């Protein structure tokens, strides 16, 4: 039977502001990418989400990013490699405190936003992220785009490299994500997202924005938690996968 992990970005609030329905999504996904305070999240939110994830048996991932609260981590930044390494390790360590307090641990690492896109091609920044992960815990898997420099360097460093796909993001013909500042970068039609999820999980391919079929072999499938109606959409995706004989389970 084909199987795939279902992940979502969680804990993306700060102080009195809340962006994601963490409790609702944690009843559906198998892995939670938890904001570590640099693009969103604060200590109280991180602690709460880790406790909820532990209760539901959901794997906790550190979603590391550039230090950019104002821009939600989606603005391009130039951070020196040694500084980025330290900041990645710092974010992982901060989240792991709350994960361990809840009786579990950080199980993987996934970059967020501008950092995620940067490490697809940028050798130096990708190497800095890998070094930060190794500094925090040299056994942690790294989640990223198939064919990215991040996953290549993670594998070379002995870290488990886990490719992921996006059901609600548009792809280029080259298998990269269409930048968010371009029209159609985010797929909002629920039935389209559900159909794309099945194609990615079962067939390992997706239609690019131009209509070309693009191979995307992934072990994990991401649904963005800040999408309107994200919880219901995640349930529909999980139900469709189950009905098609695809087992939804964590990759770790």
C-alpha positions in Angstrom: 0.0 0.0 0.0 1.2 3.5 -0.8 1.8 5.7 2.2 2.5 9.4 2.7 2.9 11.8 5.6 0.6 14.8 5.9 2.2 18.0 7.3 1.0 21.5 8.1 2.5 24.7 9.4 1.3 25.3 12.9 1.8 27.7 15.8 1.9 30.7 13.5 0.6 33.3 15.9 2.3 35.8 18.2 1.0 37.2 21.5 -2.7 38.0 21.1 -2.7 37.2 17.4 -3.5 33.7 16.1 -3.3 32.6 12.5 -3.7 28.8 12.4 -6.4 26.5 13.9 -3.7 24.4 15.6 -6.1 22.1 17.5 -8.2 21.4 14.5 -5.3 20.6 12.2 -3.6 18.4 14.8 -6.7 16.2 14.6 -5.9 15.5 10.9 -2.1 15.8 10.1 0.6 13.4 11.0 3.4 15.9 11.3 3.4 19.5 12.6 5.8 22.1 11.4 5.9 24.4 14.4 7.0 28.0 14.2 10.0 28.6 16.4 9.7 32.4 17.1 11.6 33.9 14.2 8.8 34.3 11.6 5.9 33.5 14.0 5.3 31.8 17.3 6.1 32.7 20.9 7.1 30.6 23.9 3.5 30.1 25.1 2.3 29.2 21.7 5.2 26.8 21.1 4.5 25.1 24.5 0.8 24.7 23.8 1.2 23.3 20.3 3.8 20.8 21.5 1.5 19.6 24.2 -1.4 19.2 21.8 0.8 17.4 19.3 2.1 15.0 21.9 -1.4 14.2 23.1 -2.4 13.3 19.6 0.7 11.4 18.6 1.6 14.0 15.9 5.3 14.3 15.1 6.8 17.7 15.9 9.0 19.5 13.4 11.0 22.7 13.9 10.0 25.2 11.2 13.1 27.4 11.1 13.3 30.7 9.3 15.0 34.0 8.9 14.6 36.4 11.8 11.6 38.2 10.2 8.5 38.6 12.4 7.3 41.6 10.5 7.5 39.9 7.1 6.3 36.5 8.3 9.6 35.0 7.1 8.7 35.5 3.5 11.1 38.4 2.7 14.4 37.7 1.0 17.3 38.3 3.5 21.0 38.0 3.3 22.3 36.4 6.6 25.9 35.5 7.0 26.4 31.7 7.0 27.8 31.4 10.5 25.0 33.5 11.9 22.3 31.5 10.1 23.8 28.2 11.4 23.6 29.5 15.0 20.0 30.8 14.5 18.8 27.5 13.0 20.3 25.6 16.0 18.8 28.1 18.4 15.3 27.7 17.0 15.5 23.9 17.1 16.7 24.0 20.7 14.0 26.4 21.8 11.2 24.2 20.4 12.8 21.0 21.7 12.6 22.3 25.3 8.8 22.4 25.0 8.6 19.1 23.0 10.5 17.3 25.7 8.4 18.9 28.4 5.4 17.4 26.7 7.0 13.9 26.7 8.2 13.9 23.1 10.9 15.6 21.0 11.6 17.5 17.8 11.6 14.8 15.1 12.6 16.8 12.0 13.5 20.2 10.7 11.8 22.2 7.8 12.8 25.7 6.7 10.0 28.2 6.2 9.2 30.8 3.5 12.1 32.8 2.0 14.7 30.4 3.6 12.9 27.4 2.2 13.1 28.8 -1.3 16.6 30.2 -0.9 18.1 26.8 0.0 16.7 25.2 -3.1 19.6 26.6 -5.1 21.9 28.6 -2.7 24.8 26.3 -1.7 26.1 28.5 1.1 22.7 29.1 2.8 21.8 25.4 2.4 25.1 24.4 4.0 24.5 26.8 6.8 21.1 25.3 7.5 22.5 21.7 7.5 25.3 22.8 9.9 22.7 24.3 12.2 20.7 21.1 12.2 23.8 19.1 12.9 24.8 21.5 15.7 21.4 20.9 17.4 21.0 17.2 16.7 23.0 15.3 14.0 20.2 12.6 13.7 17.4 14.9 12.7 15.7 14.4 9.3 15.5 17.5 7.0 12.3 18.2 5.0 12.7 20.0 1.7 12.0 20.3 -2.0 13.0 17.3 -4.1 16.3 18.1 -5.9 17.2 21.0 -3.7 20.7 21.8 -2.6 19.3 21.5 1.0 18.4 17.8 0.6 21.6 17.0 -1.3 23.8 18.5 1.4 21.8 17.0 4.2 22.3 13.6 2.7 26.0 14.2 2.3 26.2 15.2 5.9 24.5 12.0 7.0 21.1 13.5 7.8 17.9 11.8 6.6 16.7 13.9 3.6 12.9 13.8 3.2 11.4 15.2 0.0 8.0 16.9 0.2 5.3 18.1 -2.1 2.8 20.9 -1.9 -0.8 20.3 -2.7 -1.8 24.0 -2.5 1.1 25.6 -4.3 1.7 26.0 -8.0 4.7 24.4 -9.6 7.0 25.6 -12.4 7.9 23.2 -15.3 11.3 22.7 -13.5 9.6 21.3 -10.3 10.1 24.4 -8.2 7.4 26.5 -6.5 6.0 29.5 -8.3 7.0 32.6 -6.2 4.2 33.9 -4.0 4.3 37.3 -5.6 3.1 35.8 -9.0 -0.5 35.2 -9.9 -1.7 31.7 -9.3 1.1 30.8 -6.9 -1.4 29.5 -4.3 -4.0 27.0 -5.3 -7.2 27.9 -3.6 -9.9 25.7 -5.2 -10.6 22.9 -2.7 -11.4 20.2 -5.2 -8.2 21.0 -7.2 -6.1 20.7 -4.0 -7.7 17.4 -3.2 -7.1 16.0 -6.7 -3.5 17.2 -6.7 -2.9 15.6 -3.3 -4.0 12.2 -4.7 -1.9 12.6 -7.8 1.2 13.5 -5.8 0.7 10.7 -3.3 -0.3 7.9 -5.7 1.4 8.9 -9.0 4.3 11.1 -7.9 3.4 13.9 -10.3 1.6 17.2 -10.5 0.5 19.6 -13.3 2.7 22.7 -13.5 1.2 26.1 -14.0 1.7 25.7 -17.7 -0.1 22.4 -17.7 3.0 20.2 -18.0 3.2 17.0 -16.0 6.0 17.3 -13.5 7.5 14.4 -11.5 7.5 15.1 -7.8 8.5 12.1 -5.7 7.7 13.0 -2.1 7.5 11.3 1.2 5.5 14.1 2.8 2.6 16.3 1.6 2.2 19.8 2.9 -1.0 21.8 3.4 -0.6 25.4 4.6 -2.3 26.1 7.9 -3.0 29.7 7.1 -5.2 28.8 4.1 -8.8 29.7 4.7 -10.8 26.6 5.6 -7.5 24.7 6.2 -8.9 22.2 8.6 -11.8 21.1 6.5 -9.5 21.0 3.4 -7.0 18.8 5.3 -9.8 16.4 6.3 -11.0 16.1 2.7 -7.5 15.4 1.5 -7.0 12.7 4.2 -10.3 11.1 3.4 -9.6 11.1 -0.4 -6.2 9.5 0.2 -7.7 6.9 2.5 -10.5 6.1 0.0 -7.9 5.6 -2.7 -5.9 3.1 -0.6 -3.2 5.6 0.4 -2.1 5.2 4.0 -1.5 8.5 5.8 1.3 8.1 8.4 4.3 10.0 9.7 7.6 9.5 7.9 9.4 9.2 11.2 
